[in-house]
Amino acid sequence: MKKNTALTLCLATYCLLSCTKKIELSHLEGFAQGTTYHISYDLKDPAEQPIIANEITNELNRLDAAISNYRDDSTIEQFNAQLNTEPQATTAEIVDLIELARSVSKASHGCYDLTIKPLFDLWGFKKDKFNLPNDETLQQTLTLVGMDKLETLDKTHLRKTLPNLRVDLSSIGQGYSVARIATILESHQVTNYLVEIGGELKTRGKKADGTAWRIAMEKPIANERKIEKIAVFNSGEPMSLMPSGTYRHYFDSNGKRYSHILDARTGKPVTHHTVSATVFDPNPTIADAWSTALLCLGSEAGIKIANENGIAALYIDQDGEKITERNTQPLDAMHSITFSTAAGN
């Protein structure tokens, strides 16, 4: 159940909206975890810039070696490679991520699941070579999936009840990385910042000129790069924006579109009209997992579950040419964020 992590943030617009020309912010940018990152922050002591830059680089490298599924030598892939049902030692960090994801999986009634990788490969999304599986193969692959087949024994030990079970942290790891970088900045008493990795971000405070961070949210239409609206973070309280969408990674076959968002309960691409789900939460890790889960569920089922769990989310549905926005109750009650249309900016 991977998600396109470069969904709603138009980087050119991001720079225009998030950076002031009058007062310079400190900036860091580069490549990590198979995508780009951009960090803007108000640093009181310029002498700390190289120290912060070094700490962030080291942390991104550490995270890559720990939770990246594209690296055979990462900690999580070493766990996946152990084809047995014996207890395995791992890190408290990975166990914590799995347990957080497990809680979201339960809340989504199993739609969201970290062990969905075999289904993703079956449909051909790994190598972008679409494959429409027959029912028998699909059902066989479904037996390889399920968070219930992964046991947490203690803070640093996991056990598979199925030897070839695989855990994919991509739907939660990027949000966690955003959180870790924000923690580094705050350890240096930085209280005004924007951390963005692959379109997923967290803000705190204000820009250097005292104005609010303003984030361009992309219109969720395939083959277009247009701004749908602007999210304005007025209060300066810590807040993350985590988007998931179906409209960048999909296959068309015989007149039908197949999204890369798979429902772990059926093993099939989702068929609802929801094209985007964006979650707003102070904790980027929580927001990241929930944005994928809510997109999997779709707005009809997802809004009810989000309301029950206090999740502030913006849904966008598309039916033909018609686009409809729907907010969860917690988002309606959240006064720290306002939205404006792109036309008004």
C-alpha positions as CSV (number, residue, x, y, z in Angstrom):
1,M,0.0,0.0,0.0
2,K,2.5,2.5,-1.1
3,K,1.6,6.1,-1.7
4,N,2.9,8.8,-4.0
5,T,4.8,11.0,-1.6
6,A,5.2,13.9,-4.0
7,L,1.5,14.6,-4.2
8,T,0.4,18.0,-3.0
9,L,3.4,20.1,-2.7
10,C,4.4,22.0,-5.9
11,L,8.0,22.8,-5.1
12,A,8.3,25.9,-7.2
13,T,5.2,27.3,-5.5
14,Y,6.4,26.0,-2.2
15,C,9.5,28.2,-2.4
16,L,7.4,31.2,-3.3
17,L,5.0,30.7,-0.5
18,S,7.3,29.5,2.3
19,C,10.3,31.8,1.9
20,T,10.5,35.5,2.4
21,K,12.7,37.7,0.2
22,K,13.0,40.4,2.9
23,I,14.6,38.3,5.6
24,E,16.6,35.3,4.8
25,L,15.9,31.9,6.4
26,S,18.5,29.2,6.6
27,H,18.0,26.5,4.1
28,L,19.0,22.9,3.6
29,E,18.0,20.7,0.7
30,G,19.1,17.5,-1.0
31,F,18.2,13.9,-1.8
32,A,17.2,11.2,0.7
33,Q,15.1,8.1,0.8
34,G,14.6,8.1,-2.9
35,T,13.1,11.6,-3.0
36,T,14.1,15.3,-2.2
37,Y,14.0,17.2,1.0
38,H,13.8,21.0,1.7
39,I,14.2,22.5,5.2
40,S,13.7,26.2,6.0
41,Y,14.3,27.6,9.5
42,D,15.0,30.7,11.5
43,L,18.5,30.2,13.0
44,K,19.5,32.7,15.6
45,D,23.2,31.8,15.7
46,P,24.6,31.3,12.1
47,A,27.6,29.5,13.7
48,E,25.3,26.6,14.3
49,Q,24.4,26.1,10.6
50,P,27.2,23.6,9.8
51,I,26.5,21.7,13.0
52,I,22.8,21.4,12.3
53,A,23.5,20.5,8.6
54,N,25.8,17.7,9.7
55,E,23.4,16.3,12.3
56,I,20.5,16.3,9.7
57,T,22.6,14.6,7.1
58,N,23.7,11.9,9.6
59,E,20.2,11.3,10.8
60,L,18.8,11.0,7.2
61,N,21.6,8.5,6.5
62,R,20.8,6.6,9.7
63,L,17.1,6.4,9.0
64,D,17.8,5.2,5.4
65,A,19.9,2.4,6.8
66,A,17.3,1.5,9.4
67,I,13.8,1.7,7.7
68,S,14.3,1.9,4.0
69,N,12.8,-1.1,2.1
70,Y,14.7,-0.5,-1.1
71,R,18.1,-1.3,0.7
72,D,18.8,-4.9,1.1
73,D,21.2,-4.1,4.0
74,S,18.7,-2.0,6.0
75,T,17.6,-3.2,9.4
76,I,14.0,-3.8,8.2
77,E,15.1,-5.7,5.1
78,Q,17.4,-7.8,7.2
79,F,14.4,-8.7,9.3
80,N,12.4,-9.5,6.2
81,A,15.2,-11.7,4.9
82,Q,15.0,-14.0,7.9
83,L,12.7,-16.8,6.6
84,N,11.7,-18.4,9.9
85,T,9.3,-18.0,12.8
86,E,11.8,-17.6,15.5
87,P,11.9,-14.4,17.7
88,Q,14.1,-11.8,16.0
89,A,15.9,-8.9,17.7
90,T,15.4,-5.5,16.1
91,T,15.3,-1.9,17.3
92,A,12.9,-0.2,19.6
93,E,12.4,2.4,16.8
94,I,11.1,-0.2,14.4
95,V,8.9,-1.9,17.0
96,D,7.3,1.5,17.9
97,L,6.6,2.2,14.2
98,I,5.0,-1.2,13.7
99,E,2.8,-0.8,16.8
100,L,1.7,2.6,15.7
101,A,0.9,1.3,12.3
102,R,-0.9,-1.7,13.9
103,S,-3.2,0.6,15.8
104,V,-4.1,2.5,12.5
105,S,-4.6,-0.8,10.7
106,K,-7.1,-2.0,13.4
107,A,-8.9,1.3,13.2
108,S,-9.1,1.0,9.4
109,H,-10.5,-2.5,9.8
110,G,-7.5,-4.0,8.0
111,C,-7.6,-1.8,4.9
112,Y,-4.2,-0.4,5.8
113,D,-1.5,-3.0,6.4
114,L,2.3,-2.9,6.5
115,T,2.6,-6.4,5.1
116,I,0.9,-5.7,1.8
117,K,4.1,-5.8,-0.3
118,P,3.4,-9.2,-2.0
119,L,0.2,-7.8,-3.4
120,F,1.9,-4.6,-4.6
121,D,4.4,-6.8,-6.4
122,L,1.7,-9.1,-7.8
123,W,-0.1,-6.3,-9.5
124,G,3.1,-5.1,-11.1
125,F,3.4,-1.7,-9.3
126,K,7.0,-2.5,-8.2
127,K,8.4,-2.4,-11.7
128,D,5.6,-0.4,-13.3
129,K,4.6,-3.5,-15.4
130,F,0.9,-3.9,-14.9
131,N,-0.4,-7.5,-14.3
132,L,-4.0,-8.4,-13.8
133,P,-3.9,-11.4,-11.6
134,N,-6.5,-14.2,-11.7
135,D,-8.6,-14.9,-8.6
136,E,-6.7,-18.0,-7.6
137,T,-3.3,-16.2,-7.6
138,L,-4.8,-13.3,-5.8
139,Q,-6.2,-15.5,-3.1
140,Q,-2.9,-17.3,-2.7
141,T,-1.1,-14.0,-2.3
142,L,-3.6,-12.8,0.2
143,T,-2.5,-15.6,2.5
144,L,1.0,-13.9,2.7
145,V,-0.5,-10.7,4.0
146,G,-1.7,-9.7,7.5
147,M,-0.6,-7.7,10.5
148,D,-2.0,-10.5,12.6
149,K,0.9,-12.6,11.3
150,L,3.4,-10.3,13.0
151,E,3.8,-10.5,16.7
152,T,5.5,-8.0,19.0
153,L,7.2,-9.9,21.8
154,D,8.7,-7.0,23.7
155,K,10.3,-3.6,23.0
156,T,13.0,-4.9,20.7
157,H,11.8,-8.3,19.5
158,L,9.4,-9.4,16.8
159,R,8.2,-12.7,15.5
160,K,6.7,-13.8,12.2
161,T,4.1,-16.5,12.3
162,L,4.6,-16.8,8.6
163,P,8.3,-17.2,7.6
164,N,8.2,-15.1,4.4
165,L,6.1,-12.3,5.8
166,R,7.5,-8.9,4.8
167,V,7.1,-5.5,6.5
168,D,7.1,-2.4,4.4
169,L,7.5,0.8,6.4
170,S,7.2,3.2,3.4
171,S,3.7,4.4,4.4
172,I,4.9,5.6,7.8
173,G,8.7,6.0,7.5
174,Q,8.7,9.3,5.7
175,G,6.5,11.0,8.2
176,Y,8.7,9.6,11.0
177,S,11.8,11.0,9.2
178,V,10.1,14.5,9.1
179,A,9.5,14.2,12.8
180,R,13.1,13.2,13.5
181,I,14.5,16.2,11.6
182,A,12.1,18.5,13.4
183,T,13.4,17.1,16.7
184,I,17.0,18.0,15.7
185,L,16.0,21.6,14.9
186,E,14.2,21.9,18.2
187,S,17.2,20.5,20.1
188,H,19.0,23.6,18.8
189,Q,16.2,25.9,20.1
190,V,14.9,26.4,16.6
191,T,11.2,27.2,17.0
192,N,10.4,28.5,13.5
193,Y,10.8,26.0,10.7
194,L,9.4,24.0,7.8
195,V,10.6,20.5,7.2
196,E,9.5,18.8,4.0
197,I,10.5,15.4,2.6
198,G,8.9,14.3,-0.7
199,G,5.9,16.5,-0.2
200,E,5.2,15.5,3.4
201,L,5.9,18.2,5.9
202,K,5.8,19.7,9.4
203,T,5.8,23.4,10.3
204,R,6.2,25.3,13.5
205,G,6.2,29.0,14.3
206,K,6.3,31.6,11.6
207,K,8.5,32.7,8.7
208,A,11.3,35.1,9.5
209,D,9.1,38.1,8.8
210,G,6.5,36.9,11.2
211,T,4.0,35.8,8.6
212,A,2.4,32.3,8.6
213,W,3.7,29.4,6.6
214,R,1.6,28.9,3.5
215,I,1.6,25.6,1.6
216,A,0.4,25.1,-1.9
217,M,-1.8,22.0,-2.2
218,E,-1.9,20.4,-5.6
219,K,-5.1,19.7,-7.6
220,P,-5.5,15.9,-7.6
221,I,-5.9,15.4,-11.3
222,A,-3.6,13.1,-13.3
223,N,-1.2,14.7,-15.8
224,E,-1.8,18.2,-14.4
225,R,0.3,20.4,-12.1
226,K,-2.1,23.0,-10.8
227,I,-2.7,24.4,-7.3
228,E,-6.1,23.5,-5.7
229,K,-5.8,25.7,-2.6
230,I,-3.4,27.1,0.0
231,A,-3.2,25.9,3.5
232,V,-2.2,28.7,5.9
233,F,-0.8,27.7,9.3
234,N,-1.9,30.7,11.3
235,S,-1.2,29.8,14.9
236,G,2.4,28.8,14.6
237,E,1.7,25.6,16.7
238,P,3.5,22.5,15.5
239,M,1.5,20.9,12.7
240,S,2.1,18.4,9.9
241,L,0.5,18.0,6.5
242,M,0.6,14.5,5.1
243,P,-1.0,13.8,1.7
244,S,-1.8,10.6,-0.1
245,G,-3.4,10.3,-3.5
246,T,-4.3,7.8,-6.2
247,Y,-3.8,10.1,-9.2
248,R,0.0,9.8,-9.9
249,H,0.6,6.1,-9.8
250,Y,-1.9,3.9,-11.6
251,F,-2.4,1.7,-14.7
252,D,-5.1,1.9,-17.4
253,S,-6.2,-1.4,-18.9
254,N,-9.2,-2.1,-21.2
255,G,-10.7,1.2,-20.3
256,K,-10.4,0.7,-16.6
257,R,-8.0,2.5,-14.2
258,Y,-6.2,0.6,-11.4
259,S,-4.8,2.6,-8.6
260,H,-1.6,1.7,-6.7
261,I,-3.6,2.0,-3.5
262,L,-4.5,-1.5,-2.5
263,D,-7.0,-2.7,0.0
264,A,-5.3,-5.3,2.1
265,R,-8.6,-7.0,2.8
266,T,-9.4,-7.7,-0.8
267,G,-6.0,-7.6,-2.3
268,K,-7.3,-5.3,-5.1
269,P,-6.9,-1.6,-6.0
270,V,-9.5,0.6,-4.4
271,T,-12.5,1.5,-6.6
272,H,-14.0,4.4,-4.8
273,H,-14.0,8.0,-6.1
274,T,-11.6,9.4,-3.5
275,V,-8.4,10.7,-5.2
276,S,-6.8,12.4,-2.3
277,A,-6.7,12.3,1.5
278,T,-4.6,14.8,3.5
279,V,-4.2,14.6,7.2
280,F,-3.2,17.4,9.6
281,D,-1.8,16.4,12.9
282,P,1.0,17.7,15.2
283,N,2.7,14.3,14.9
284,P,4.0,13.6,11.4
285,T,4.3,9.9,12.0
286,I,0.7,9.5,13.0
287,A,-0.4,11.7,10.1
288,D,1.6,9.7,7.6
289,A,0.0,6.4,8.5
290,W,-3.5,7.8,8.7
291,S,-3.3,9.6,5.3
292,T,-2.7,6.2,3.6
293,A,-5.3,4.4,5.7
294,L,-8.0,7.1,5.0
295,L,-7.2,7.1,1.3
296,C,-7.5,3.3,1.3
297,L,-10.9,3.5,3.0
298,G,-12.3,6.3,0.7
299,S,-14.3,9.2,2.0
300,E,-17.6,7.3,2.6
301,A,-16.1,4.9,5.1
302,G,-13.0,7.0,6.0
303,I,-14.8,10.1,7.3
304,K,-16.7,8.1,9.9
305,I,-13.6,6.4,11.1
306,A,-11.5,9.6,11.1
307,N,-14.2,11.3,13.2
308,E,-14.3,8.4,15.7
309,N,-10.5,8.7,16.0
310,G,-10.1,12.4,16.1
311,I,-8.3,12.7,12.8
312,A,-8.3,16.0,11.0
313,A,-8.4,15.2,7.3
314,L,-9.4,16.8,4.0
315,Y,-10.8,14.4,1.4
316,I,-11.1,15.1,-2.3
317,D,-13.4,13.0,-4.5
318,Q,-13.6,13.0,-8.2
319,D,-16.6,11.8,-10.3
320,G,-15.9,12.5,-13.9
321,E,-15.2,16.2,-14.2
322,K,-16.7,16.9,-10.8
323,I,-14.4,17.4,-7.8
324,T,-15.8,17.5,-4.3
325,E,-14.0,18.4,-1.0
326,R,-15.1,16.9,2.3
327,N,-13.7,17.7,5.7
328,T,-13.7,15.5,8.8
329,Q,-15.2,17.0,12.0
330,P,-11.8,17.5,13.7
331,L,-10.6,19.5,10.7
332,D,-13.7,21.7,10.8
333,A,-12.9,22.3,14.5
334,M,-9.2,23.1,13.9
335,H,-8.9,26.9,13.9
336,S,-5.1,26.9,13.6
337,I,-5.3,26.2,9.8
338,T,-7.3,28.1,7.2
339,F,-7.6,27.5,3.5
340,S,-7.7,29.9,0.6
341,T,-8.2,29.2,-3.1
342,A,-5.3,29.4,-5.5
343,A,-7.1,32.1,-7.5
344,G,-7.1,34.4,-4.6
345,N,-3.3,34.2,-4.2
